[in-house]
Amino acid sequence: MAPILHHYPTSPFAELVRMAMGFKGLEWQSVTIPRIAPKPDLAVLSGGYIRTPVLQIGADIYCDTAAILAALEAHSPSPSFFPAPLGALHGIIANWAGGPQFRAHVGAAMGAMPEGALDAGFVADRKARFGLDISQLGKAAPQLAAQTRVAALWLSQTLADGRAFIGGDAPGHGDLALASNIWFVRSVPFARANAEALTGLPLVADWFGRMEALGHGTPTEISADAAIAVAAGATPRPVGGSIEAPFSHGQTVRIQTEGSGDAPVEGTLLKADSTGITIARSDARAGAVHVHFPRLGQFILP
């Protein structure tokens, strides 16, 4: 069954997954979602999780890029997102790139934007949902941009022995996460100086070119209604794994993403261990679905 990505073009985390599709050479279906809340069609599938992107495979819904890449790895194991010799270290690097370094790259990308450059609705949405204060971001922008230059220098030093990617001859999850941050800064016209500082390092520029050459696979645009119909006509996959104390199988829980003002997602707990969280839920349009989250970055609330 072809993966379905719910995303919008300017999302850096969606770009990570689009590059991941290209890396694995996948044919996939694309649903374009709004940049800001509300996102009612997406909420039908996810139960209220509306961050970008969300991956759907049949009646299984994957939230957050960590869960998405794990799902794509299971769907198409080769080539792996976790090649030797780094293996699981790719996930650690990606977590750093998507955490403190992502915040730094947001500052490098958006800190120099003139007043009025961003749509008022977008600004209000990000402030309400993530606490993003554009005026404060502007004040912190020089420091944040400096952090991105440190990351670029470290990347350049890593590549200095002639390796093509951070782990050697093959790219992995860490490369995808680092590249999506640079892609974000490059995508903002007002951030040209910061983008040039990052890709002004020749080894970084060459590496980024190799990442761009992965492409995005072969997407086909479909409607949100069509994606919901796919879920309604499918059966969620069986769930393995365990449930850590103090929670129990079949308990009604809410999953809340750290640092988000979005409403939590409620469902029946099927899995909660170091490999991830899965809840079951049902919707009149989508039918029975399983919604999957990574364990890192999520609160489980009774």
Secondary structure, 3 states (H helix, E strand, C coil): CCCEEEECCCCHHHHHHHHHHHHHCCEEEEEECCCCCCCHHHHHHHCCCCCCCEEEECCEEEECHHHHHHHHHHHCCCCCCCCCCCCCHHHHHHHHHHCHHHHHHHHHHHCCCCCCCCCHHHHHHHHHHHCCCHHHHHHHHHHHHHHHHHHHHHHHHHHCCCCCECCECCCCHHHHHHHHHHHHHHCCHHHHHHHHHHHCCHHHHHHHHHHHCCCCCEEEECCHHHHHHHHHCCCCCCCCCCECCCCCCCCEEEEEECCCCCCCEEEEEEEEECCEEEEEEEECCCEEEEEEECCCCEEEEC
